[in-house]
Amino acid sequence: MPSTSIRKFEYDPDSRFLSVWFVASGRHYEFLEVPPGTFTAFKSAFAKGRYFNDHIRNHYAFRLVT
């Protein structure tokens, strides 16, 4: 299902970086050391925004990509 808050996301299994682009702000963040299983669950979640808020946000270090 498309998300109203997350425009797109990508995952690099080698670096374990999860890149997320947000709709409202247009900002792009990288979340560090995200395990492959967490990404798989995020990718298959029906409500990606809810999964992100419950399992990724405030659980992994991140940085704003400029």
Secondary structure, 3 states (H helix, E strand, C coil): CCCCCEEEEEEECCCCEEEEEECCCCCEEEECCCCHHHHHHHHHCCCHHHHHHHHHCCCCCEEEEC
